[in-house]
């Protein structure tokens, strides 16, 4: 819906300000995206309690980071700081000499560094909390969420870089810049919707099984371990 509103209502010069733009940080689409991240966190916390599995707490922490990053632009602000503190302008100049047709700013190299750091932290958390062999359902859900992360990174990182490469250094806007922005943000929104829908279905499944479980079952979170 938001992508359709963007295409019909938003012109290229106002993609960062129009309330119905999928690229506007204070637009309706971005606010709805925040609600989806929050919903994912809540669903995972309830799953942790329903299935008594601590691995869902790790996933909840990951999506809480996504929410905070979206709301406060962590990767943009920290990427800009890294660009200044580590002199990434020199890196950008070397890159531009080799790939003049694919524009990137020093800020973008800083954002890539932040994304790599976040990816390493997520990988460490998942390795630490990967479900044990006997936790069949938790392992299946974890594998699906890892696949989801890969799809989300395809849009959030891959198309983000393509989006910047399509920018005109002087005028900013080009047709490719406009459409790649739509694909990037539209893809992220689609991923978030699939995430919330999938977690809601998983919680419904867990609730049915929990209702059929013996009342004498032992309470307590299953530890994160292999």
Backbone as numpy.savetxt, mean C-alpha at the origin, in Angstrom:
# Nx Ny Nz CAx CAy CAz Cx Cy Cz
-15.85 3.82 -9.05 -16.67 5.02 -9.05 -15.80 6.28 -9.05
-14.78 6.30 -8.17 -13.93 7.48 -8.08 -13.13 7.70 -9.36
-12.70 6.61 -9.99 -11.97 6.74 -11.24 -12.88 7.34 -12.31
-14.12 6.88 -12.36 -15.08 7.42 -13.34 -15.32 8.91 -13.09
-15.48 9.28 -11.82 -15.67 10.71 -11.49 -14.45 11.52 -11.89
-13.27 10.97 -11.67 -12.04 11.64 -12.05 -12.00 11.88 -13.56
-12.32 10.86 -14.32 -12.25 10.97 -15.78 -13.25 11.97 -16.33
-14.43 12.05 -15.70 -15.47 12.93 -16.23 -15.36 14.36 -15.70
-14.81 14.53 -14.48 -14.88 15.84 -13.83 -13.56 16.57 -13.72
-12.45 15.83 -13.83 -11.15 16.44 -13.52 -10.33 16.64 -14.77
-9.88 17.87 -14.99 -8.99 18.17 -16.10 -7.54 18.07 -15.65
-6.63 17.96 -16.60 -5.21 17.78 -16.29 -4.64 18.84 -15.35
-4.94 20.14 -15.54 -4.31 21.15 -14.67 -4.74 21.08 -13.21
-5.85 20.37 -12.91 -6.36 20.37 -11.53 -6.32 18.99 -10.88
-5.45 18.10 -11.38 -5.44 16.73 -10.84 -5.00 16.67 -9.38
-4.24 17.67 -8.92 -3.76 17.63 -7.55 -4.64 18.42 -6.57
-5.65 19.13 -7.09 -6.48 19.97 -6.23 -7.96 19.60 -6.24
-8.47 19.08 -7.34 -9.91 18.83 -7.47 -10.36 17.78 -6.46
-11.51 18.04 -5.81 -12.00 17.14 -4.75 -12.29 15.74 -5.26
-12.65 15.62 -6.56 -12.97 14.31 -7.12 -11.78 13.66 -7.83
-10.61 14.26 -7.72 -9.43 13.68 -8.35 -8.90 12.52 -7.51
-8.50 11.44 -8.17 -7.92 10.31 -7.44 -6.50 10.61 -6.98
-5.92 11.71 -7.48 -4.55 12.07 -7.11 -4.48 13.13 -6.03
-5.59 13.77 -5.70 -5.59 14.83 -4.70 -5.45 14.24 -3.30
-4.47 14.74 -2.53 -4.23 14.21 -1.19 -5.39 14.46 -0.23
-6.19 15.50 -0.50 -7.33 15.80 0.36 -8.66 15.51 -0.33
-8.62 14.76 -1.43 -9.83 14.45 -2.18 -10.66 13.35 -1.55
-11.85 13.16 -2.10 -12.76 12.14 -1.58 -12.17 10.73 -1.73
-11.52 10.47 -2.85 -10.96 9.14 -3.09 -9.89 8.80 -2.07
-9.04 9.77 -1.75 -7.98 9.53 -0.77 -8.55 9.29 0.62
-9.57 10.05 0.98 -10.21 9.86 2.30 -10.86 8.48 2.38
-11.49 8.06 1.29 -12.09 6.73 1.27 -11.02 5.64 1.35
-9.87 5.91 0.74 -8.75 4.97 0.84 -8.29 4.82 2.29
-8.26 5.92 3.03 -7.91 5.86 4.45 -8.88 4.96 5.21
-10.16 5.09 4.89 -11.16 4.26 5.57 -10.94 2.77 5.26
-10.52 2.47 4.03 -10.27 1.06 3.68 -9.06 0.51 4.44
-8.01 1.32 4.57 -6.86 0.85 5.37 -7.28 0.62 6.81
-8.08 1.54 7.36 -8.55 1.39 8.73 -9.40 0.14 8.87
-10.28 -0.10 7.89 -11.12 -1.30 7.92 -10.27 -2.56 7.89
-9.19 -2.56 7.09 -8.30 -3.72 7.02 -7.66 -3.99 8.37
-7.21 -2.91 9.04 -6.59 -3.06 10.37 -7.59 -3.67 11.35
-8.80 -3.13 11.37 -9.82 -3.63 12.31 -10.16 -5.09 12.03
-10.34 -5.43 10.75 -10.66 -6.82 10.38 -9.55 -7.77 10.82
-8.31 -7.36 10.65 -7.19 -8.22 11.05 -7.10 -8.37 12.56
-7.40 -7.31 13.29 -7.41 -7.41 14.75 -8.50 -8.36 15.23
-9.67 -8.27 14.59 -10.76 -9.19 14.96 -10.40 -10.62 14.57
-9.74 -10.80 13.42 -9.29 -12.14 13.03 -8.29 -12.69 14.04
-7.40 -11.83 14.54 -6.43 -12.27 15.54 -7.13 -12.78 16.80
-8.20 -12.10 17.19 -8.95 -12.53 18.38 -9.79 -13.77 18.09
-10.39 -13.82 16.90 -11.27 -14.94 16.55 -10.49 -16.23 16.39
-9.36 -16.15 15.70 -8.55 -17.34 15.43 -7.42 -17.52 16.44
-7.26 -16.54 17.32 -6.21 -16.58 18.34 -4.85 -16.84 17.70
-4.57 -16.09 16.64 -3.31 -16.23 15.90 -2.61 -14.87 15.83
-1.41 -14.82 16.38 -0.69 -13.55 16.48 -0.23 -13.02 15.12
-0.15 -13.90 14.10 0.32 -13.45 12.79 -0.56 -12.34 12.23
-1.85 -12.36 12.56 -2.74 -11.32 12.06 -2.40 -9.96 12.67
-1.79 -9.96 13.86 -1.37 -8.69 14.46 -0.24 -8.06 13.63
0.65 -8.91 13.10 1.73 -8.39 12.25 1.15 -7.75 11.00
0.17 -8.44 10.39 -0.46 -7.87 9.19 -1.20 -6.57 9.54
-1.84 -6.52 10.70 -2.54 -5.30 11.11 -1.55 -4.14 11.24
-0.35 -4.42 11.77 0.66 -3.37 11.91 1.12 -2.88 10.54
1.23 -3.79 9.57 1.64 -3.40 8.21 0.63 -2.45 7.59
-0.65 -2.78 7.72 -1.66 -1.93 7.09 -1.91 -0.66 7.90
-1.58 -0.69 9.19 -1.62 0.56 9.96 -0.55 1.51 9.44
0.61 0.97 9.08 1.66 1.81 8.47 1.17 2.40 7.15
0.48 1.60 6.35 -0.06 2.10 5.08 -1.01 3.28 5.34
-1.85 3.14 6.37 -2.79 4.20 6.71 -2.05 5.47 7.12
-1.08 5.32 8.00 -0.33 6.50 8.49 0.46 7.13 7.34
1.05 6.29 6.49 1.81 6.81 5.35 0.92 7.59 4.40
-0.26 7.04 4.11 -1.19 7.73 3.22 -1.67 9.05 3.82
-1.91 9.04 5.13 -2.48 10.22 5.79 -1.45 11.32 6.02
-0.18 10.94 6.20 0.84 11.93 6.55 1.96 12.05 5.52
1.87 11.28 4.43 2.88 11.33 3.35 4.29 11.06 3.85
4.45 10.00 4.63 5.75 9.68 5.20 6.80 9.49 4.12
6.48 8.68 3.10 7.51 8.37 2.12 7.90 9.59 1.29
6.96 10.52 1.08 7.31 11.74 0.36 8.21 12.65 1.20
7.82 12.89 2.47 8.60 13.79 3.32 9.98 13.21 3.64
10.02 11.92 3.98 11.30 11.30 4.30 12.15 11.13 3.04
11.51 10.88 1.91 12.25 10.80 0.65 12.91 12.12 0.30
12.19 13.22 0.52 12.78 14.54 0.29 13.93 14.82 1.23
13.78 14.40 2.48 14.86 14.61 3.46 16.10 13.81 3.08
15.91 12.57 2.65 17.05 11.76 2.23 17.74 12.36 1.01
16.94 12.90 0.11 17.51 13.51 -1.11 18.45 14.66 -0.75
18.09 15.43 0.29 18.92 16.56 0.70 20.12 16.09 1.51
19.87 15.23 2.49 20.93 14.83 3.41 22.00 13.98 2.74
21.63 13.18 1.76 22.59 12.29 1.12 22.99 12.75 -0.28
22.60 13.96 -0.64 23.01 14.50 -1.92 22.59 13.66 -3.11
21.33 13.26 -3.13 20.86 12.39 -4.21 20.72 13.13 -5.54
20.94 14.45 -5.52 20.94 15.18 -6.78 22.05 14.68 -7.70
23.17 14.28 -7.10 24.27 13.73 -7.89 23.86 12.40 -8.52
23.15 11.58 -7.76 22.65 10.30 -8.28 21.69 10.57 -9.44
20.85 11.58 -9.27 19.88 11.93 -10.32 20.60 12.39 -11.59
21.68 13.12 -11.44 22.43 13.60 -12.60 23.07 12.44 -13.37
23.62 11.48 -12.63 24.21 10.30 -13.28 23.12 9.51 -14.00
21.99 9.35 -13.33 20.86 8.63 -13.93 20.40 9.34 -15.21
20.27 10.67 -15.14 19.79 11.43 -16.29 20.75 11.33 -17.47
22.04 11.21 -17.16 23.02 11.09 -18.25 22.87 9.76 -18.99
22.47 8.74 -18.26 22.31 7.41 -18.87 20.92 7.21 -19.44
19.91 7.78 -18.79 18.52 7.57 -19.20 17.81 8.93 -19.33
18.20 9.74 -20.29 17.62 11.09 -20.40 16.13 11.09 -20.74
15.64 10.02 -21.33 14.23 9.99 -21.73 13.30 9.61 -20.58
13.88 9.15 -19.46 13.05 8.68 -18.34 13.33 9.56 -17.12
12.55 10.61 -17.02 12.79 11.65 -16.01 12.49 11.14 -14.60
13.44 11.36 -13.69 13.23 11.15 -12.26 13.91 12.28 -11.51
13.32 12.67 -10.38 13.88 13.74 -9.56 14.71 13.14 -8.42
15.60 13.93 -7.78 16.30 13.44 -6.59 15.32 12.94 -5.53
14.19 13.63 -5.39 13.14 13.24 -4.45 12.68 11.80 -4.71
12.58 11.42 -5.97 12.11 10.08 -6.31 13.09 8.99 -5.88
14.36 9.29 -5.96 15.36 8.32 -5.48 15.27 8.18 -3.96
14.98 9.29 -3.28 14.76 9.22 -1.84 13.53 8.40 -1.49
12.47 8.58 -2.26 11.24 7.81 -2.02 11.47 6.33 -2.29
12.25 6.01 -3.31 12.59 4.61 -3.58 13.35 4.00 -2.41
14.26 4.78 -1.81 15.02 4.29 -0.65 14.08 4.02 0.52
13.13 4.92 0.75 12.15 4.72 1.82 11.31 3.48 1.55
10.89 3.30 0.29 10.09 2.12 -0.08 10.87 0.83 0.15
12.17 0.85 -0.19 13.00 -0.34 0.03 13.16 -0.63 1.51
13.32 0.41 2.32 13.43 0.22 3.77 12.14 -0.36 4.33
11.00 0.19 3.89 9.71 -0.32 4.35 9.51 -1.77 3.92
9.93 -2.10 2.69 9.81 -3.48 2.20 10.66 -4.43 3.04
11.87 -3.98 3.41 12.74 -4.81 4.24 12.13 -5.03 5.62
11.54 -3.98 6.19 10.90 -4.10 7.50 9.70 -5.05 7.44
8.91 -4.94 6.36 7.76 -5.84 6.20 8.23 -7.28 6.04
9.27 -7.49 5.22 9.79 -8.84 5.02 10.29 -9.43 6.33
10.98 -8.61 7.14 11.49 -9.09 8.43 10.33 -9.49 9.34
9.29 -8.64 9.39 8.13 -8.95 10.24 7.43 -10.23 9.79
7.32 -10.43 8.48 6.64 -11.62 7.98 7.46 -12.88 8.23
8.78 -12.78 8.07 9.64 -13.94 8.36 9.55 -14.29 9.85
9.56 -13.27 10.68 9.51 -13.48 12.12 8.18 -14.10 12.55
7.10 -13.69 11.90 5.76 -14.11 12.33 5.08 -15.06 11.36
5.84 -15.70 10.48 5.21 -16.61 9.52 4.57 -17.78 10.26
3.35 -18.15 9.91 2.64 -19.20 10.66 3.37 -20.54 10.60
3.25 -21.29 11.67 3.86 -22.61 11.75 3.22 -23.56 10.75
3.87 -24.68 10.49 3.40 -25.62 9.47 2.00 -26.14 9.74
1.65 -26.28 11.01 0.33 -26.82 11.34 -0.80 -25.83 11.17
-0.48 -24.55 11.08 -1.52 -23.52 10.94 -1.86 -23.35 9.46
-2.60 -24.31 8.93 -2.85 -24.37 7.49 -3.57 -23.13 6.99
-4.63 -22.74 7.67 -5.42 -21.60 7.18 -4.63 -20.31 7.28
-3.90 -20.12 8.39 -3.11 -18.91 8.55 -2.02 -18.80 7.48
-1.41 -19.93 7.14 -0.39 -19.92 6.08 -1.01 -19.57 4.73
-2.20 -20.09 4.46 -2.88 -19.79 3.19 -3.21 -18.30 3.11
-3.75 -17.75 4.19 -4.08 -16.33 4.21 -2.82 -15.49 4.05
-1.75 -15.89 4.74 -0.49 -15.15 4.65 0.05 -15.15 3.22
-0.03 -16.29 2.54 0.44 -16.37 1.15 -0.39 -15.47 0.24
-1.70 -15.45 0.47 -2.57 -14.59 -0.33 -2.26 -13.12 -0.09
-1.96 -12.77 1.16 -1.64 -11.38 1.47 -0.28 -10.97 0.89
0.66 -11.90 0.84 1.94 -11.62 0.19 1.73 -11.37 -1.30
0.89 -12.18 -1.93 0.56 -11.97 -3.34 -0.12 -10.61 -3.52
-0.99 -10.26 -2.57 -1.64 -8.95 -2.62 -0.60 -7.84 -2.52
0.38 -7.99 -1.63 1.43 -6.98 -1.49 2.19 -6.77 -2.79
2.47 -7.87 -3.49 3.18 -7.78 -4.76 2.34 -7.00 -5.78
1.04 -7.28 -5.83 0.16 -6.55 -6.75 0.08 -5.08 -6.38
-0.03 -4.80 -5.09 -0.10 -3.40 -4.65 1.20 -2.66 -4.97
2.35 -3.30 -4.75 3.63 -2.67 -5.06 3.76 -2.40 -6.56
3.16 -3.26 -7.38 3.17 -3.06 -8.83 2.59 -1.70 -9.20
1.50 -1.32 -8.52 0.89 -0.03 -8.79 1.54 1.10 -7.98
1.75 0.86 -6.67 2.20 1.92 -5.78 3.64 2.34 -6.03
4.48 1.41 -6.45 5.89 1.72 -6.70 6.18 1.74 -8.21
5.80 0.65 -8.89 6.10 0.56 -10.32 5.45 1.66 -11.14
4.13 1.79 -11.02 3.43 2.81 -11.80 3.71 4.22 -11.27
4.06 4.32 -9.99 4.44 5.62 -9.44 5.69 6.15 -10.15
6.67 5.26 -10.34 7.89 5.68 -11.03 7.61 5.98 -12.51
6.79 5.17 -13.16 6.42 5.45 -14.55 5.68 6.78 -14.66
4.84 7.05 -13.67 4.08 8.30 -13.62 5.03 9.50 -13.62
6.07 9.44 -12.78 7.04 10.53 -12.71 7.85 10.62 -13.99
8.23 9.46 -14.54 9.01 9.46 -15.78 8.26 10.13 -16.92
6.93 10.08 -16.87 6.12 10.69 -17.93 5.92 12.18 -17.73
6.42 12.71 -16.62 6.25 14.13 -16.32 7.15 14.99 -17.22
6.61 16.10 -17.67 7.42 17.09 -18.38 8.13 17.95 -17.33
9.46 18.01 -17.34 10.18 18.77 -16.31 9.79 20.24 -16.24
9.26 20.78 -17.33 8.91 22.21 -17.36 7.43 22.42 -17.09
6.57 21.78 -17.85 5.13 22.00 -17.73 4.43 20.98 -16.84
5.12 19.93 -16.45 4.60 18.83 -15.61 3.66 17.92 -16.38
2.60 18.47 -16.96 1.53 17.65 -17.50 1.77 17.23 -18.95
1.57 15.93 -19.16 1.55 15.33 -20.49 0.39 14.34 -20.48
-0.10 13.93 -21.64 -1.17 12.92 -21.65 -0.76 11.64 -20.92
0.48 11.20 -21.11 0.94 9.98 -20.44 0.96 10.19 -18.93
1.38 11.37 -18.47 1.40 11.68 -17.03 0.00 11.58 -16.44
-0.97 12.10 -17.15 -2.36 12.06 -16.68 -2.86 10.62 -16.56
-2.69 9.84 -17.62 -3.25 8.49 -17.64 -2.50 7.53 -16.71
-1.20 7.69 -16.61 -0.45 6.84 -15.69 -0.83 7.14 -14.24
-1.14 8.41 -13.96 -1.62 8.76 -12.62 -2.94 8.09 -12.30
-3.83 8.05 -13.28 -5.12 7.38 -13.10 -4.91 5.89 -12.84
-4.03 5.27 -13.63 -3.77 3.83 -13.46 -3.14 3.56 -12.10
-2.17 4.39 -11.72 -1.49 4.19 -10.43 -2.48 4.27 -9.27
-3.19 5.38 -9.16 -4.09 5.56 -8.02 -5.33 4.67 -8.12
-5.83 4.48 -9.34 -6.95 3.56 -9.50 -6.58 2.14 -9.13
-5.37 1.72 -9.50 -4.90 0.38 -9.14 -4.76 0.22 -7.64
-4.23 1.25 -6.96 -4.10 1.19 -5.51 -5.47 1.08 -4.84
-6.44 1.84 -5.34 -7.78 1.80 -4.75 -8.43 0.44 -4.98
-8.24 -0.12 -6.17 -8.78 -1.45 -6.45 -8.16 -2.49 -5.52
-6.85 -2.41 -5.32 -6.16 -3.34 -4.43 -6.71 -3.24 -3.01
-6.91 -2.02 -2.53 -7.42 -1.84 -1.17 -8.84 -2.40 -1.04
-9.65 -2.23 -2.08 -11.02 -2.77 -2.04 -10.99 -4.30 -2.02
-10.11 -4.90 -2.84 -9.97 -6.36 -2.84 -9.50 -6.86 -1.48
-8.60 -6.11 -0.86 -8.09 -6.48 0.45 -9.21 -6.52 1.49
-9.97 -5.44 1.57 -11.03 -5.36 2.57 -12.10 -6.42 2.31
-12.47 -6.61 1.04 -13.45 -7.64 0.71 -12.96 -9.03 1.08
-11.71 -9.32 0.75 -11.16 -10.63 1.08 -11.07 -10.87 2.57
-10.65 -9.85 3.33 -10.56 -10.00 4.79 -11.94 -10.15 5.42
-12.93 -9.44 4.88 -14.30 -9.58 5.40 -14.81 -11.01 5.19
-14.55 -11.57 4.02 -14.96 -12.95 3.75 -14.21 -13.92 4.67
-12.93 -13.65 4.90 -12.14 -14.52 5.77 -12.64 -14.45 7.21
-13.02 -13.27 7.65 -13.56 -13.13 9.00 -14.90 -13.84 9.13
-15.74 -13.75 8.08 -17.02 -14.47 8.11 -16.78 -15.97 8.22
-15.80 -16.47 7.49 -15.46 -17.90 7.54 -14.95 -18.28 8.93
-14.09 -17.42 9.48 -13.54 -17.69 10.80 -14.63 -17.66 11.88
-15.58 -16.75 11.73 -16.66 -16.63 12.71 -17.55 -17.87 12.69
-17.82 -18.41 11.49 -18.63 -19.63 11.40 -17.93 -20.80 12.08
-16.64 -20.94 11.84 -15.88 -22.02 12.44 -15.73 -21.83 13.94
-15.59 -20.56 14.36 -15.48 -20.28 15.79 -16.77 -20.62 16.52
-17.92 -20.37 15.85 -19.20 -20.69 16.47 -19.40 -22.18 16.63
-18.78 -22.96 15.73 -18.93 -24.42 15.81 -17.88 -25.06 16.71
-16.92 -24.26 17.19 -15.84 -24.80 18.01 -16.34 -25.15 19.40
-15.74 -26.13 19.99 -16.12 -26.54 21.34 -15.87 -25.42 22.33
-16.78 -25.19 23.26 -16.58 -24.13 24.26 -15.44 -24.44 25.22
-14.95 -25.68 25.23 -13.85 -26.05 26.11 -12.48 -25.82 25.49
-12.44 -25.23 24.25 -11.16 -25.01 23.60 -10.35 -23.99 24.38
-9.04 -24.15 24.36 -8.14 -23.31 25.15 -7.95 -21.97 24.47
-8.08 -20.89 25.24 -7.91 -19.56 24.70 -6.44 -19.18 24.68
-6.13 -18.13 23.93 -4.76 -17.66 23.87 -4.28 -17.55 22.44
-3.42 -16.59 22.16 -2.93 -16.40 20.81 -1.92 -17.47 20.46
-2.04 -18.00 19.24 -1.03 -18.90 18.73 0.23 -18.09 18.43
1.39 -18.57 18.84 2.60 -17.79 18.62 2.98 -17.74 17.15
3.79 -16.71 16.80 4.36 -16.62 15.47 5.60 -17.48 15.43
5.58 -18.54 14.69 6.77 -19.37 14.56 6.55 -20.36 13.44
7.64 -20.89 12.95 7.54 -21.91 11.92 7.67 -23.27 12.56
